[in-house]
Amino acid sequence: MTYKIYYLDYPLFDIEYYLKTDDKKTGWYSEIRCLPIVEGITRFLKVKFTMKDFDYEQFIKDAEGVQEIRGLLYETYDNRPKDPEDARQFHYHVFYEALDKILHEFADKYGLFIDID
């Protein structure tokens, strides 16, 4: 599954979330990769800096939360290899719900939109 967070036609983040087997191929676990897109973030900030009520320090904090979403997966959730059924349950019903909420709250707060593929 891929999330892309956009400002107008410019992506700010490209986030891939997927199931992966461990090195021994004995279990499955969730993996996530978040790529911040410099052009999209820069174009978004160029416009926002002209707005007096824009809190760029808060935006930095919120964007870092998105950027560091992999840390949340590994530091807060039990993301160790599991049997296929438990791994799917965790992937699609536990962490997915948290991920989806975090990304949509971020997008809503800053007037961005999300494309999910």
C-alpha positions as CSV (number, residue, x, y, z in Angstrom):
1,M,0.0,0.0,0.0
2,T,1.3,3.4,-0.9
3,Y,0.2,6.7,0.6
4,K,1.1,10.0,-1.1
5,I,0.4,13.2,0.7
6,Y,0.0,16.1,-1.7
7,Y,-0.1,19.9,-1.7
8,L,-1.8,20.8,-5.0
9,D,0.0,18.6,-7.6
10,Y,3.1,18.3,-5.5
11,P,3.8,15.3,-3.2
12,L,5.2,16.0,0.2
13,F,5.6,12.4,1.4
14,D,5.6,9.1,-0.4
15,I,5.0,6.3,2.2
16,E,5.1,2.6,1.4
17,Y,3.6,0.2,3.9
18,Y,3.9,-3.6,3.3
19,L,4.3,-7.0,4.8
20,K,7.7,-8.7,4.6
21,T,9.1,-12.0,5.6
22,D,11.9,-12.2,8.1
23,D,15.4,-13.3,7.0
24,K,14.8,-16.9,8.0
25,K,11.4,-16.9,6.1
26,T,9.7,-18.2,9.3
27,G,7.5,-15.2,9.9
28,W,6.0,-12.0,8.6
29,Y,6.2,-8.4,9.9
30,S,5.1,-5.0,8.8
31,E,7.6,-2.6,7.2
32,I,7.2,1.0,6.3
33,R,9.3,3.5,4.3
34,C,8.7,7.2,4.3
35,L,10.3,9.4,1.8
36,P,9.9,13.2,2.3
37,I,9.8,15.0,-1.1
38,V,11.8,18.2,-1.0
39,E,10.0,20.0,-3.9
40,G,6.5,19.5,-2.5
41,I,7.5,20.5,1.0
42,T,9.3,23.6,-0.3
43,R,6.4,24.7,-2.5
44,F,4.0,24.2,0.4
45,L,6.2,26.2,2.8
46,K,6.7,29.0,0.2
47,V,3.0,29.7,0.2
48,K,2.5,29.1,3.9
49,F,5.2,31.5,4.9
50,T,3.2,34.3,3.4
51,M,0.4,33.6,5.9
52,K,0.7,35.3,9.3
53,D,-1.1,32.6,11.3
54,F,1.1,29.7,9.9
55,D,3.1,28.1,12.8
56,Y,6.1,26.7,10.9
57,E,7.6,25.3,14.2
58,Q,4.4,23.2,14.7
59,F,4.5,22.1,11.0
60,I,8.1,20.9,11.5
61,K,7.1,18.9,14.6
62,D,4.1,17.4,12.8
63,A,6.0,16.6,9.6
64,E,8.8,15.0,11.6
65,G,6.1,12.8,13.1
66,V,5.2,11.6,9.6
67,Q,8.8,11.3,8.6
68,E,9.6,9.2,11.6
69,I,6.5,6.9,11.3
70,R,8.8,3.9,11.0
71,G,10.1,4.6,14.5
72,L,6.6,4.5,15.8
73,L,6.1,1.1,14.2
74,Y,9.1,-0.4,15.9
75,E,9.3,1.5,19.2
76,T,5.7,1.6,20.2
77,Y,4.1,-1.5,18.5
78,D,5.1,-5.1,18.8
79,N,6.4,-5.4,15.2
80,R,8.2,-8.7,15.4
81,P,7.8,-11.6,13.0
82,K,4.5,-13.4,13.4
83,D,2.7,-16.3,11.7
84,P,0.9,-15.1,8.6
85,E,-2.6,-14.8,10.1
86,D,-1.3,-12.7,13.1
87,A,0.9,-10.6,10.9
88,R,-2.0,-9.8,8.6
89,Q,-4.2,-8.9,11.6
90,F,-1.6,-6.6,13.0
91,H,-0.8,-5.1,9.6
92,Y,-4.3,-4.4,8.4
93,H,-6.2,-3.9,11.6
94,V,-3.8,-2.6,14.3
95,F,-1.0,-0.5,12.9
96,Y,-2.8,0.3,9.7
97,E,-5.6,2.0,11.7
98,A,-3.0,4.1,13.6
99,L,-1.1,5.0,10.5
100,D,-4.2,6.0,8.6
101,K,-5.4,8.2,11.5
102,I,-2.0,9.9,11.8
103,L,-1.7,10.6,8.1
104,H,-5.2,11.9,7.7
105,E,-5.0,14.1,10.8
106,F,-1.8,15.6,9.4
107,A,-3.3,16.1,5.9
108,D,-6.6,17.6,7.4
109,K,-4.6,20.0,9.6
110,Y,-2.6,21.5,6.7
111,G,-5.2,21.3,3.9
112,L,-3.4,18.5,2.1
113,F,-4.8,15.5,0.4
114,I,-3.9,11.8,0.4
115,D,-3.8,9.4,-2.5
116,I,-3.8,5.7,-1.4
117,D,-2.8,3.0,-3.8
